[in-house]
């Protein structure tokens, strides 16, 4: 039989070690899942502003840049939704 370690919180509830490790894993998963989209959106925004600074007529491509931002943001939403799927 496997030993289950219990952690007692101030609210008199018990949390098993497995629950604590699961919570830490979910936090790491969502944190890692948000790093990539954050970098991607920053790169798109920076490069868009650089292009507009060099060529002001490039400002008409804002709609396309926002479509790319939305596609990248989808991966962040998938990372967020995955914490509800993983047990």
N, C-alpha and C positions, 0 to 999 in steps of 0.2 A: 504494500500500500504506500502511496506517495504522501509524504508529510506536507501539510498545508500550513504555511506561516501566516499569522494574522497580525495586522497592524491596527491599533486602536486609535481612532481619531477623537478629537475633543467632543464631537457631537454624539459619542457613544455608538458609532456605526463601525462595522468592521470591513476592512478591505483586504482581500487576499493579495499575495505577492503577484499572482498572475494578473489580477486586475491592475495593479500598479504598473507592471511592466507593459501591459497593453496600453495603458494611458500614455506612458512615456513614448512608446512606439508610434502611437497615433500623432502625438505632438511632433515627433521627428519627421514623420511622413508628410504632414501638412506643411511643416517648415521647409523641408526640402522641395516639396511640390510648388511652393510659392517663390523660391529663389529663381528658378529658370524663367518663369513668366515675368518676374520683376526685372531681370536683366534684359530680356527680350523687348519689353515695352520701353525701357530706358534707351536701348540702342535704336529702336525705331524713332522715338521722339528726338533723340540727339541728332541722328542722321537727317531727319526731316528738317529740323531747324538749321542744320548746316547747309542743306541744299537750298532752302529758302534764302539764307544769308548770301549765298553765292549767286543765286538766280531768283529774283523775286517772282518771276512768272511760275516757278515751281509750287507756289502756294495753292494752285488749283488742284493739286494732288492730295490735299488733306483728307478727302473722302477715302481714297485708297489706303492711306496710312492708317486711318481709323478702322478700316476693315481688317488690316493685318493685326492691329492691336486687339480687336475682338477675337480673332482666331487664336492669338496667343493667350488671351484671357480665358479661353475655353479650357486650356490645360490646367489653369489654376482652379477653375470650378470643378474639374474632374478630380483634382487632388483633394479638394474640400469634400466632395460627395463621397470619396472613397473612405473617409473616416467613419461614415455611417454603415458602410458595407462590411468592412473588416471588423472581426470580433476580437 
